[in-house]
């Protein structure tokens, strides 16, 4: 019970930090801007305006939320390190995994609030069940980015390097399907033996990275049909990656002398 209370207290610190730093206001502003861009894009087309609005909104929103949360997690953890809050928390009589779990749960709670606000706009065009499946898939994507940002921040302690690594892995995972499709094109067959090595490397990377192009696709909102089996697979994928990143973060924090 004492362990659970400590985790809750540390998680609450993340919620309060987001409030005092006006991070919630930033999230609302980002979501409103994405919705505005979606509405504007819909006015530029002659047909399929609703589909254009949803597609533009989904594309910009995912990039914006991933970038904003990656920066928030990195900045927050580095601020704890600079202000010696990490040393104070870890000097207490508790396992270091409790600190990691509490901080991650705090970030995940903030991301849940962001997703609940973000699903309001698609509700104008799609059914609640479809929007719920899309929102849940978006939340699992943000959860993996948060855990990844937490891991690289604890490991590297450098804001620029951490954000570059998170952004690079995210864009690679988002576009891995296109890269594999391009490498297996019949046009490229037999032209260069190096292409076979490139395909093998891409397939090896694909087995490690999550299939982020399958998360929160615009087609669900446009066609008003959420693939519940895909949502379940996304949740399972996110759970596995988050647990692995949590374990890696705890292990890396254990080996550090703070």
C-alpha positions as CSV (number, residue, x, y, z in Angstrom):
1,X,0.0,0.0,0.0
2,X,2.9,2.3,0.8
3,X,4.4,1.6,-2.6
4,X,1.1,2.4,-4.4
5,X,0.8,5.7,-2.5
6,X,4.3,6.7,-3.5
7,X,3.6,5.9,-7.2
8,X,0.4,8.0,-7.0
9,X,2.2,10.9,-5.3
10,X,4.9,11.0,-8.0
11,X,2.3,10.7,-10.8
12,X,0.4,13.6,-9.3
13,X,3.6,15.6,-9.4
14,X,3.5,15.2,-13.2
15,X,-0.1,16.4,-13.4
16,X,0.7,19.5,-11.3
17,X,3.8,20.2,-13.3
18,X,1.8,20.2,-16.5
19,X,-0.7,22.6,-14.9
20,X,1.8,25.1,-13.5
21,X,3.8,25.1,-16.7
22,X,0.6,25.8,-18.7
23,X,1.1,22.6,-20.7
24,X,-2.6,22.0,-20.8
25,X,-3.1,25.4,-22.4
26,X,-0.5,24.5,-25.0
27,X,-2.2,21.2,-25.8
28,X,-5.6,22.9,-26.2
29,X,-4.0,25.5,-28.5
30,X,-2.3,22.8,-30.6
31,X,-5.6,20.8,-31.0
32,X,-7.6,23.9,-31.9
33,X,-5.0,24.8,-34.5
34,X,-5.1,21.3,-36.0
35,X,-8.8,21.5,-36.2
36,X,-8.7,24.9,-37.8
37,X,-6.3,23.6,-40.4
38,X,-8.5,20.7,-41.1
39,X,-11.5,23.0,-41.6
40,X,-9.5,25.2,-43.8
41,X,-8.3,22.3,-46.0
42,X,-11.9,21.1,-46.3
43,X,-12.9,24.4,-47.8
44,X,-10.3,24.1,-50.6
45,X,-11.7,20.9,-52.2
46,X,-14.7,20.6,-54.4
47,X,-15.8,17.1,-53.1
48,X,-15.0,14.9,-50.1
49,X,-14.7,17.9,-47.8
50,X,-15.3,15.9,-44.6
51,X,-12.7,13.3,-45.6
52,X,-10.2,16.0,-46.3
53,X,-10.9,17.7,-43.0
54,X,-10.4,14.5,-41.1
55,X,-7.3,13.4,-43.0
56,X,-5.5,16.7,-42.5
57,X,-6.6,16.9,-38.9
58,X,-5.3,13.4,-38.1
59,X,-2.0,13.8,-40.0
60,X,-1.1,17.1,-38.3
61,X,-2.4,16.2,-34.9
62,X,-0.4,13.0,-34.6
63,X,2.8,14.8,-35.5
64,X,2.1,17.7,-33.2
65,X,1.1,15.7,-30.2
66,X,4.1,13.4,-30.6
67,X,6.5,16.3,-30.9
68,X,4.9,18.2,-28.0
69,X,4.9,15.3,-25.6
70,X,8.4,14.2,-26.5
71,X,9.7,17.7,-25.7
72,X,7.6,17.8,-22.5
73,X,8.9,14.5,-21.2
74,X,12.5,15.3,-22.0
75,X,12.4,18.8,-20.6
76,X,10.6,17.6,-17.4
77,X,13.0,14.8,-16.6
78,X,16.1,17.0,-17.4
79,X,14.7,19.7,-15.1
80,X,14.4,17.2,-12.3
81,X,18.0,16.2,-12.8
82,X,19.2,19.9,-12.9
83,X,17.1,20.8,-9.8
84,X,18.4,17.8,-8.0
85,X,14.8,16.5,-7.5
86,X,15.8,13.1,-9.0
87,X,18.5,12.7,-6.4
88,X,16.2,13.7,-3.6
89,X,13.5,11.2,-4.7
90,X,16.0,8.4,-5.2
91,X,17.6,9.0,-1.9
92,X,14.4,7.9,-0.2
93,X,14.0,4.3,0.9
94,X,12.2,3.0,-2.2
95,X,13.1,1.1,-5.4
96,X,14.1,3.3,-8.3
97,X,11.5,1.6,-10.4
98,X,8.8,3.4,-8.3
99,X,10.2,6.8,-9.4
100,X,10.2,5.7,-13.1
101,X,6.7,4.2,-12.9
102,X,5.3,7.2,-11.1
103,X,6.8,9.7,-13.6
104,X,5.6,7.7,-16.6
105,X,2.1,7.3,-15.2
106,X,2.0,11.1,-14.7
107,X,2.9,11.7,-18.3
108,X,0.4,9.1,-19.5
109,X,-2.4,10.7,-17.5
110,X,-1.6,14.0,-19.2
111,X,-1.6,12.4,-22.6
112,X,-5.0,10.8,-21.8
113,X,-6.4,14.3,-21.2
114,X,-5.0,15.4,-24.5
115,X,-6.6,12.5,-26.4
116,X,-10.0,13.1,-24.7
117,X,-9.9,16.7,-26.0
118,X,-8.6,15.6,-29.4
119,X,-11.5,13.2,-30.1
120,X,-14.1,16.0,-29.8
121,X,-13.5,17.3,-33.3
122,X,-13.9,13.9,-35.2
123,X,-17.1,13.3,-33.3
124,X,-18.8,15.9,-35.6
125,X,-18.1,13.6,-38.6
126,X,-17.8,10.0,-37.4
127,X,-19.7,7.7,-35.0
128,X,-18.7,7.5,-31.3
129,X,-17.5,3.9,-31.6
130,X,-15.2,4.8,-34.5
131,X,-13.8,7.8,-32.8
132,X,-13.3,5.8,-29.6
133,X,-11.3,3.2,-31.4
134,X,-9.2,5.9,-33.2
135,X,-8.6,7.8,-29.9
136,X,-7.5,4.6,-28.1
137,X,-5.1,3.8,-30.9
138,X,-3.8,7.4,-30.8
139,X,-3.3,7.1,-27.0
140,X,-1.3,3.9,-27.3
141,X,0.9,5.6,-29.9
142,X,1.6,8.5,-27.5
143,X,2.2,6.0,-24.7
144,X,5.1,4.5,-26.6
145,X,6.6,7.8,-27.5
146,X,6.4,8.9,-23.8
147,X,8.1,5.7,-22.6
148,X,10.7,6.1,-25.4
149,X,11.4,9.7,-24.5
150,X,11.7,8.8,-20.8
151,X,14.2,6.0,-21.6
152,X,16.5,8.1,-23.8
153,X,16.4,11.0,-21.4
154,X,17.5,8.9,-18.5
155,X,20.2,7.3,-20.6
156,X,21.6,10.4,-22.5
157,X,20.8,13.4,-20.3
158,X,21.0,15.7,-23.4
159,X,18.0,17.4,-24.8
160,X,19.1,17.8,-28.4
161,X,20.3,14.2,-28.7
162,X,17.2,12.8,-26.9
163,X,14.7,14.6,-29.2
164,X,16.7,13.8,-32.3
165,X,16.7,10.1,-31.4
166,X,13.0,10.0,-30.6
167,X,12.1,11.9,-33.7
168,X,14.3,9.7,-35.9
169,X,12.9,6.5,-34.5
170,X,9.3,7.8,-34.8
171,X,9.6,8.8,-38.4
172,X,11.4,5.6,-39.3
173,X,8.6,3.5,-37.6
174,X,5.9,5.6,-39.3
175,X,7.4,5.1,-42.8
176,X,8.8,1.6,-42.5
177,X,5.9,0.2,-44.4
178,X,6.6,2.5,-47.4
179,X,10.3,1.7,-47.2
180,X,9.7,-2.1,-47.3
181,X,7.3,-1.7,-50.1
182,X,9.8,0.3,-52.1
183,X,12.6,-2.1,-51.5
184,X,10.5,-5.0,-52.7
185,X,9.4,-3.3,-55.9
186,X,9.7,-5.5,-59.0
187,X,11.4,-2.6,-60.8
188,X,14.4,-2.9,-58.5
189,X,14.7,-6.7,-58.7
190,X,18.1,-7.9,-60.0
191,X,19.6,-4.5,-60.4
192,X,22.0,-4.4,-57.5
193,X,23.0,-7.0,-54.9
194,X,23.2,-4.2,-52.4
195,X,19.4,-3.8,-52.5
196,X,19.1,-7.3,-51.1
197,X,21.2,-6.2,-48.1
198,X,19.1,-3.1,-47.7
199,X,15.9,-5.1,-47.7
200,X,17.3,-7.5,-45.1
201,X,18.4,-4.6,-42.9
202,X,14.9,-2.9,-43.2
203,X,13.2,-6.2,-42.4
204,X,15.4,-6.6,-39.3
205,X,14.6,-3.1,-38.2
206,X,11.0,-3.7,-38.8
207,X,11.0,-6.6,-36.4
208,X,12.2,-4.3,-33.6
209,X,10.2,-1.2,-34.2
210,X,6.4,-1.0,-33.8
211,X,4.2,-0.7,-36.9
212,X,3.2,2.9,-36.2
213,X,1.7,3.3,-39.7
214,X,-1.1,1.0,-38.4
215,X,-1.9,3.3,-35.5
216,X,-4.8,5.8,-35.7
217,X,-5.2,5.8,-39.5
218,X,-7.3,8.4,-41.2
219,X,-9.2,5.8,-43.0
220,X,-11.1,4.8,-39.9
221,X,-12.5,8.3,-39.5
222,X,-13.2,8.8,-43.2
223,X,-14.9,5.5,-43.7
224,X,-16.5,5.6,-40.2
225,X,-15.4,2.0,-39.5
226,X,-12.8,1.4,-36.8
227,X,-11.1,-2.0,-37.1
228,X,-11.5,-3.3,-33.5
229,X,-9.1,-6.2,-34.1
230,X,-6.4,-3.7,-35.2
231,X,-7.1,-1.6,-32.1
232,X,-6.6,-4.6,-29.9
233,X,-3.3,-5.5,-31.8
234,X,-2.2,-1.9,-31.3
235,X,-2.9,-2.0,-27.6
236,X,-1.0,-5.3,-27.3
237,X,2.0,-3.9,-29.2
238,X,2.0,-0.7,-27.1
239,X,1.8,-2.7,-23.9
240,X,4.8,-4.9,-24.9
241,X,7.0,-1.9,-26.0
242,X,6.0,0.2,-22.9
243,X,6.9,-2.7,-20.6
244,X,10.2,-3.3,-22.3
245,X,11.1,0.5,-22.3
246,X,10.1,0.7,-18.6
247,X,12.3,-2.3,-17.7
248,X,15.2,-0.8,-19.7
249,X,14.7,2.6,-18.0
250,X,14.7,1.1,-14.6
251,X,17.8,-1.0,-15.4
252,X,19.7,2.1,-16.7
253,X,18.7,4.1,-13.7
254,X,20.0,1.4,-11.4
255,X,23.4,1.4,-12.9
256,X,23.8,5.2,-12.5
257,X,25.5,6.7,-9.5
258,X,23.4,9.8,-8.9
